[in-house]
Amino acid sequence: MAAPLALLLIVAVTIRAALFRTSLANLISERVEVVSPLNAWKRVVEGLALLDLDISPYSGDVFHETPMVIYLFHFLMDYAEITFMLADCLTAVALYLAVKDYNKQVFRKQKFALEADRIPMDCLELIRSPTEMYYIPLKVAMFYLLNPFTIVSCVAKCTCGCLIYGSALLSAIFLALATYQSIYPLTLCVPALLYLLQRLYIPVNVRRSSFWFYTLQYLFMFLGSLLVLICLSFFLLGSWDFLPAVYGFILSVPDLTPNIGLFWYFFAEMFDHFRLFFLCVFQINVFFYTLPLSIKLKEHPVFLIFMQIALIAIFKSYPTVGDLSLYMAFLPVWNHLYRFLRNIFLVSCVLLACSALFPVLWHLWIYAGSANSNFYYAITLLFSVAQILLVSDYFYAFLRREHHLTNGLYLKKKDGSEATLVLK
Amino acid sequence: MAARRCLGLWFFLITLCVVSTGADVLHTTPVTGTESSAAGTETVVARELPEAPSDPGEHTAAEPTREGEQNDRTRGGEQTLGQPTREEEQEQEKTREGEQTPAQPTREEEEEEEEQEQTRGEEEFTREEEEEELTREEEELTTEEEELTREEEEQTREEEELTTEEEELTTEEEELTREEEEQTREEEEEQQTTAQQEEQTKRWEATELEEEHVHDAAVPPLAGDPPAADPPSPPPSKDDFQEELVIRPLHSGDIYASFQFRTVWDADFMGDQKVSHYRLFPKSLGQVITKFSVRELHISFTQGYWRTMQWGQPYLPSPPGAELWVWFQDTVTDVDGTWKELTNVLSGIFCASLNFIDSTNTVQPSASFKPLGIGNVTDHSFLRYATLPREIVCTENLTPWKKLLPCGSKAGLSVLLKSEKLFHSTFHSQAVHVRPVCQDPQCRTTSMELRQTLNVVFDLHTSGQGKREWSLFKMFSRTLTEACPLASSSKVYVDVTDNPQGEQFELSPATPLLTQAVVLGDRRTYSVYDLTQQASFGSSRSLNMLLRWKNSHNNVVPPVMLRPLLHSERYVAGYGLQAGEIHTLIYNHHPYRAFPVLLLSAVPWYLRLYIHTLTVSSKGKDNRPSYIHYQPSKDRERPHLLEMLLQLPPNSVTEVTVEFERALLKWTEYTPDPNHGFYVGSSVISALVPSVVAMDTNSTLDRPLFSSFFPCKEEASYFMRVYTEPLLVNLPTPDFSMPYNVICLTCTVVAVGYGSLYNLLTRTFQVDEPSPGLAKRIANVIRRFRGVPLL
């Protein structure tokens, strides 16, 4: 398994290195779909230039990265390309290992279920075989590394966060790091906790002290590392300026530069006196799904993670295609859900068409002047709808498979005829 | 002879001060600043010549040969007349201005005392009289110089070149100036009384100019702004008003008219007791200054852009639109709050949109704007600068501006200010400058100076059917009938530099008075009309200056204008509405000298500047600014401020480029005409420019050889401010017609997401037991009725 992975990494790095050398790199790094005010490389360079002029990068409204990033790139400025390629590779490897680990667990659980005869007999075709699961981790890594969205993000030197799941402490630290980068990964705290609990065979039961003990321990680690990070930034910078500049900027959405999300045009056209209200609604919307999803999916933390990442990517204030690529990397993990997906064809067509139309309509609006903002806005709307359909479709398929696994695949009506499943 | 030596020594001292302060100077002395000793010498020599009787016939024809004689005669005449003339003049003044009468008897004595004190108590009164001729020349030197010196100080402070020593000299010099000014005023008035004689004298001055460039000068145009001409005598009138108009035919065929009205008041606005009795100073402004603790206030409204390459330098530059900069007293605690209130009040006073000045277009320049009045303030947290490039200037701004004048628009030069003509011009600029100036030579107390200026450029060439003729009536549709009765001086200057022998054009009525001044580094000659003299108005009781070009064929090739040494251009490069580049080109046309400039640009926040893309290059090489002050913008809070000190290599173009990104604004933040674009205010270039006078290397011909060996650096530069064009930048716009649609559609998408997830979260899968359709049910009812088995 190591050889194909190595080969994949080499191919991915080659593609990226080749793109960095072409003039496309500049073009890509200007694309609004790829970069957001939050993570544009140009703004990182600007922040460094401001540091050189002895001006706090947060005194202006151009730089919104966290202080750690700027000091990191302060030293890695000349190796920025390598850093980004390395980050991509590391993420891919991490995903590879995490999915491999997850597969093992799934297989073990399935074995237990089979041995306990908990699976209805007609559901055998739903059982996953090791051979088909064998290549999933590689596919995940491939999906991540060779996804055009990831590639352009890397070429644009987008600074998106990555996640890893290993030991409790490590996961807490990485999660804190991700949260520190942009607040939204905060919601991933719950699935991570659930996953770890599952690994340790601690049942999610509010009456059990071991559950509470572990939860508190994990939260303590998470919050502790977050605090350490923030304090470290404070000591690096010497002021708290970065808090409003980074988190205030994410939450209050002052920069209305077009992107693939829902926020920019909505708040450009919003009436001033309703602005705060809708801002609250939209931001709460991102965090809102965590609790019900966690309850519903408490047995399936990895699917919960997928859902969370996808919802964040859709509903966050400054989304980019980099966020998209991260949750899309998980799609191969769910390829056993394929038979239950209802409109995957439509959704994939819409996604592809939108990806092609983004640059076209952008050009028409901004450069040719023959279209107006509504054109681009329409595409972002459609893109968001397609993503929502994709996510909800996967969610539906997942729930349906779970239902079949307990109730049998071929359901009969009372009169013995073939029944159809509906949500009620 | 001893007296003469004293005089020589005294004069040497003065000129030494002049030289050492290194200011650019009005070259009204017989020789330039370096040739101080020559000045003294020449005077002495001249006086030794025998007196000649005055010849009334002389003044019509200028005779180059008679300079020395005439010089001497005048001086001699003055010497002999000395005392009586002054009394006569005082009497005249008495009749003219009733207010001054009580002070008159003591005036002479006091002055004498003061002067004796000033001149280290050595000189006798007669010597003083002798000096007058010389000191008059010095007046201009020092006054303009003073201003420039201060400016230069600022500049050099940046470069850390100027020592405090020089500053001391400047203040010393200021004192001297004050003293000289007093003398000078009397001198002028004296001249007026002896009109005939004077005419001859002046005429002679002119001819001398032509011949030797050694000349006496009268009053300079106020362009170089003399700091403080105190009221003639120490106690009597606390305020003083002067008005003047300078008319300059421009090389493009346009006419440039520049009005200046100056009110000086000895009131202490910052003192404890409230100033409540206003005479000449406008009460509305005085109250504002007191209320908001304003140290200096400069406000200008401009319509049109000053074309430096066609018109040369203006006397007082101003950017298109409105510009306001204010230095507050250091007692002000909440500067921003005060500034906000002040702009709102000024908005009311001037009927302008100054209330649109808020934190998003206000900056605090660190180096470019220094106080122009006295006071050495360096803490720029008390300075606020804002421009409104979009401000349209029109009649409603002119009327309140005129109301600030003591004579309103009833008398004096201000009768010419009729809006129907003023705004029918290619360039119009009106300004108000308030600043503290020294009240007495020791500068113990300060007075407030209010200077109202109005500059206008008429395009008479095209509107006059191609005839390059102008007259006051043609320009303003009014003629002058009297001076403002409240004015202590009221003069009209016409720039006749290009017409030294009268071969180009003819000015009627001809004026015998000529004066010369170095304005903005260039030596200019002016014809002077003194409106306080009834003689100026002639028999028709009205003055309508008329300039007729001699060459009737109208193909007069205007003399080649000296290329302005510094000028600049600015434009936006790039296409599309996403990003762009601001290019600023700064030209140094000086053939061999490099000079530093301070470039200030304030860019609104919605053009996000990327300072790391800043490049400065001249002659294809990278030209690193030696000083950069950059303040990044805050969205909806404050603009970008970029200030830098650049060294312009000789004869070069320096290009400053910086990239920016256009922001998408909220739909309510756009102007009513969003696709017109957004204005970015002019960049300000402040520079110490080498003087044109110092530029001609061959000028040794006109000077004594001993005076001109070393290139004189001090006199060689003058302060100049150049404003670039404002920019018009398009921003991407949302569709303004569909906020409801956008809100609905986006909310729908969010609801779709929420709804589908809610659906999946709350519902469970169940086997569908479909209820039979309507048709089936109806069929079943029928079947039951018929007794047939149900479907």
Contacts between the chains, C-beta under 8 A, distances in Angstrom:
chain1	res1	chain2	res2	distance
A	30	B	578	7.1
A	30	B	579	7.1
A	32	B	578	7.9
A	42	B	610	6.5
A	45	B	610	7.9
A	45	B	612	5.2
A	46	B	610	5.1
A	46	B	611	6.5
A	46	B	612	5.3
A	48	B	612	7.3
A	49	B	610	7.9
A	49	B	611	5.3
A	49	B	612	3.4
A	50	B	611	6.6
A	50	B	630	7.8
A	50	B	632	6.6
A	53	B	611	7.0
A	53	B	628	6.5
A	53	B	630	5.9
A	55	B	630	6.4
A	55	B	631	7.6
A	55	B	632	6.8
A	59	B	631	7.5
A	59	B	632	5.8
A	59	B	634	7.9
A	60	B	631	7.8
A	60	B	632	2.3
A	60	B	633	5.8
A	60	B	634	6.7
A	60	B	640	7.9
A	61	B	605	6.9
A	61	B	608	7.6
A	61	B	632	7.0
A	61	B	633	5.9
A	61	B	634	5.1
A	61	B	635	4.5
A	62	B	608	5.8
A	62	B	610	7.2
A	62	B	632	6.1
A	62	B	633	7.9
A	254	B	635	4.8
A	254	B	636	7.1
A	255	B	635	6.8
A	255	B	663	7.1
A	256	B	663	7.1
A	256	B	664	4.5
A	256	B	665	7.0
A	256	B	666	6.8
A	257	B	663	6.7
A	257	B	664	6.0
A	258	B	664	6.4
A	258	B	732	7.9
A	262	B	746	5.4
A	262	B	749	6.3
A	262	B	750	6.7
A	264	B	664	6.9
A	265	B	734	6.6
A	265	B	742	5.7
A	265	B	746	7.2
A	266	B	742	6.2
A	266	B	743	6.8
A	266	B	746	4.3
A	267	B	666	7.1
A	268	B	664	5.8
A	268	B	665	7.2
A	268	B	666	5.5
A	268	B	667	5.9
A	268	B	734	4.7
A	269	B	667	5.4
A	269	B	734	5.8
A	269	B	735	7.8
A	269	B	738	7.1
A	269	B	739	4.2
A	269	B	742	4.1
A	269	B	743	6.6
A	270	B	666	7.3
A	270	B	739	7.2
A	270	B	743	6.9
A	271	B	668	8.0
A	271	B	739	6.7
A	272	B	666	7.5
A	272	B	668	5.9
A	278	B	743	8.0
A	282	B	750	7.2
A	285	B	750	6.3
A	285	B	754	7.0
A	289	B	757	6.0
A	292	B	757	7.9
A	292	B	761	4.8
A	293	B	757	7.8
A	293	B	761	7.0
A	296	B	761	5.5
A	311	B	753	7.9
A	314	B	753	6.8
A	315	B	750	7.6
A	315	B	753	7.2
A	365	B	577	7.8
A	365	B	732	7.2
A	366	B	576	5.0
A	366	B	577	4.6
A	366	B	578	5.2
A	366	B	732	6.2
A	367	B	575	6.7
A	367	B	576	4.1
A	367	B	577	7.6
A	367	B	578	7.8
A	369	B	577	8.0
A	372	B	733	7.6
A	372	B	735	5.5
A	373	B	664	7.9
A	373	B	732	6.8
A	373	B	733	6.9
A	373	B	734	4.8
A	373	B	735	5.6
A	374	B	735	5.0
A	374	B	738	7.0
A	377	B	742	7.0
A	381	B	745	6.0
A	381	B	746	7.1
A	381	B	749	5.6
A	384	B	749	5.3
A	384	B	753	7.8
A	385	B	749	5.7
A	385	B	752	6.3
A	388	B	749	7.2
A	388	B	752	5.8
A	388	B	753	4.2
A	388	B	756	6.7
A	389	B	756	7.7
A	392	B	753	7.6
A	392	B	756	3.9
A	392	B	757	6.2
A	392	B	760	6.4
A	395	B	757	7.1
A	395	B	760	5.2
A	396	B	760	5.8
A	399	B	760	6.1
A	399	B	765	7.0
A	400	B	765	6.4
A	403	B	764	7.8
A	403	B	765	4.3
A	407	B	765	7.9
A	411	B	767	5.3
A	413	B	767	6.2
A	413	B	769	6.5
A	414	B	769	7.3
A	419	B	767	4.2
A	419	B	768	6.1
A	419	B	769	7.9
A	420	B	767	7.5
A	420	B	768	4.3
A	420	B	770	7.9
A	421	B	765	4.9
A	421	B	766	7.1
A	421	B	767	6.6
A	421	B	768	6.7
A	422	B	765	7.3
A	422	B	766	6.1
A	422	B	767	8.0
A	422	B	768	4.5
A	423	B	759	6.3
A	423	B	760	7.2
A	423	B	763	4.0
A	423	B	764	7.1
A	423	B	765	6.3
A	423	B	766	7.6
A	424	B	763	5.7
A	424	B	764	6.7
A	424	B	765	7.9
A	424	B	766	4.6
